[in-house]
Amino acid sequence: MADGKHTDTDARMASPAYLDDDLHQGRYDSDSVRAAMINRPRDELYAFWRDYRNLPAFMENVKSVELLDSVRSSWMIAGPGGSEFELVSEIGEDRPGERIAWRCTEESDVDNEGWIEFRDNAFGRGTEVRLFISYDPPAGAVGKLVAKVMQREPRIQARRELRRFKQLMETGEISTSRAPAAAPRADRPL
């Protein structure tokens, strides 16, 4: 780079899949695109994600998912301050092993849409997974601020969910610093 300008010999190493700039891509107020490389076959990753009942295993805010039919599901989502929201999601696009896109229905408490893509890594090492989330936070701008402060905005959520998905799919568990509920406790201070 000479004088701040790119020349033809400059290598452009950043993959667009790994960039999350502040460009608004969805039709809602808050959105984010995140990506992760996961060392598993894409068909396996797709199949796990496509059964939405698996998602509460690694999505902290998702309390439960009920399948309503082959394309619709009802999600109970934990919100700030102990609140809960129901999202009724409908699959708009489903390409097995490649992409799932969804959008909310009128029954949802929160307007939302998103997609997840699974692509073979160009070097034959695992799968590139890209996740897009877009929604209108409850309570508008105040809700967006609360979500940001509580670290529940799409950018943070997507990054954490993909990290936990990667851990679960590669190792079979999600690492945490929390003590297990059944961990023995000392009766007296040491």
C-alpha positions in Angstrom: 0.0 0.0 0.0 1.5 3.3 -1.0 0.2 6.6 0.4 -2.9 4.8 1.8 -4.0 3.5 -1.6 -4.2 -0.2 -2.6 -2.0 -1.3 -5.4 -2.4 -4.3 -7.6 0.2 -6.2 -5.7 -1.5 -5.8 -2.3 -3.0 -9.0 -1.0 -6.5 -8.7 0.2 -6.6 -11.4 2.9 -9.9 -10.6 4.6 -12.7 -12.9 3.6 -16.1 -11.2 3.4 -17.5 -14.1 5.4 -15.6 -12.9 8.5 -16.4 -9.2 8.3 -19.2 -7.7 10.3 -19.2 -4.0 9.6 -22.0 -1.7 10.7 -23.9 -1.9 7.4 -27.6 -2.6 7.9 -28.5 -5.7 5.9 -31.8 -6.8 7.3 -35.2 -5.2 7.2 -35.2 -4.7 11.0 -33.4 -2.3 13.4 -30.7 -4.7 14.7 -28.8 -7.2 12.6 -25.5 -9.0 12.3 -23.6 -11.5 10.1 -21.0 -13.7 11.8 -19.0 -16.7 10.6 -17.0 -19.6 12.1 -15.0 -22.5 10.7 -16.1 -25.8 12.2 -14.2 -29.0 11.7 -17.2 -31.1 10.8 -18.9 -32.0 7.5 -21.5 -29.5 6.4 -24.3 -32.1 6.0 -23.8 -33.0 9.7 -23.9 -29.4 10.8 -26.9 -28.7 8.7 -28.8 -31.7 10.0 -28.1 -30.8 13.7 -29.2 -27.1 13.1 -32.3 -28.1 11.0 -33.7 -29.9 14.0 -34.5 -26.7 15.9 -35.1 -28.7 19.1 -31.3 -29.0 19.3 -30.7 -25.2 19.4 -31.4 -24.6 23.2 -28.3 -26.9 23.8 -26.0 -24.0 22.7 -28.2 -20.9 22.5 -28.3 -19.3 25.9 -31.4 -17.2 25.3 -33.4 -19.9 23.7 -35.4 -21.7 26.5 -37.3 -24.1 24.3 -38.3 -24.8 20.7 -41.5 -26.6 19.7 -42.0 -27.8 16.1 -45.5 -26.8 14.9 -45.2 -28.4 11.4 -42.5 -29.1 8.8 -41.7 -25.3 8.3 -43.0 -23.6 11.5 -41.7 -23.6 15.0 -42.4 -21.8 18.3 -39.5 -20.5 20.3 -39.5 -19.2 23.9 -36.7 -16.6 24.2 -35.3 -15.2 27.5 -35.3 -11.4 27.4 -33.8 -8.8 29.6 -34.9 -8.6 33.3 -36.4 -12.1 33.3 -38.9 -11.4 30.5 -39.8 -14.0 27.9 -40.8 -13.6 24.3 -42.4 -16.1 21.9 -41.2 -16.2 18.3 -43.1 -18.1 15.7 -40.7 -18.8 12.9 -41.4 -20.0 9.4 -38.7 -21.4 7.0 -38.7 -19.5 3.8 -35.8 -21.3 2.2 -34.3 -24.7 2.9 -31.5 -26.1 0.8 -30.4 -29.3 2.5 -26.7 -29.2 3.5 -26.4 -25.5 2.4 -28.8 -22.9 3.7 -31.8 -22.3 6.0 -33.6 -19.0 6.0 -36.5 -18.0 8.3 -38.7 -15.1 9.1 -41.2 -14.4 11.9 -44.9 -14.8 11.5 -47.6 -12.4 12.8 -47.9 -14.5 15.9 -44.4 -13.5 17.1 -43.8 -11.1 20.0 -40.6 -9.8 18.1 -40.2 -9.2 14.4 -37.2 -11.2 13.1 -35.6 -12.9 10.2 -32.3 -14.7 9.6 -30.4 -17.4 7.7 -27.6 -19.8 8.2 -25.3 -21.1 5.5 -22.9 -24.0 5.4 -20.1 -24.1 2.9 -17.2 -26.5 2.4 -13.9 -24.9 3.3 -11.9 -24.2 0.1 -8.9 -26.0 1.6 -10.9 -29.2 2.5 -10.9 -28.5 6.2 -14.3 -28.5 7.7 -17.2 -26.1 7.0 -17.6 -22.3 6.9 -20.8 -21.5 8.8 -22.3 -18.0 8.4 -25.2 -16.8 10.5 -27.3 -13.7 9.9 -29.8 -12.4 12.5 -32.1 -9.4 12.1 -34.8 -8.2 14.5 -36.7 -5.3 15.9 -36.0 -5.2 19.7 -39.0 -4.9 21.9 -39.5 -1.3 23.1 -37.7 0.1 20.1 -34.6 2.2 20.7 -34.8 1.7 24.5 -35.0 -2.1 23.9 -32.0 -1.9 21.6 -30.0 -0.1 24.2 -31.0 -2.5 26.9 -30.1 -5.4 24.7 -26.7 -3.9 24.1 -26.1 -3.3 27.7 -27.2 -6.8 28.6 -25.1 -8.2 25.8 -28.1 -9.7 24.0 -27.8 -7.7 20.8 -27.5 -9.7 17.5 -23.8 -9.1 17.0 -22.9 -10.5 20.5 -25.5 -13.2 20.3 -24.4 -14.5 16.9 -20.8 -14.6 17.9 -21.4 -16.4 21.2 -23.9 -18.9 19.6 -21.5 -19.8 16.8 -18.7 -20.2 19.3 -20.8 -22.6 21.4 -22.1 -24.4 18.3 -18.5 -24.9 17.2 -17.5 -26.3 20.6 -20.5 -28.6 20.7 -20.0 -30.0 17.2 -16.2 -30.4 17.5 -15.9 -31.7 21.0 -19.4 -32.8 22.1 -19.5 -30.3 24.9 -19.5 -26.5 25.6 -16.8 -25.3 27.9 -17.9 -23.0 30.7 -16.4 -21.4 33.8 -19.6 -22.0 35.8 -19.5 -24.7 38.4 -21.9 -27.6 37.6 -25.1 -27.6 39.6 -24.2 -31.0 41.2 -20.7 -29.9 42.2 -20.0 -30.7 45.9 -19.8 -27.7 48.1 -17.7 -27.4 51.3 -19.7 -27.1 54.5 -17.0 -24.9 56.1 -14.6 -22.4 54.7 -11.1 -23.7 54.0 
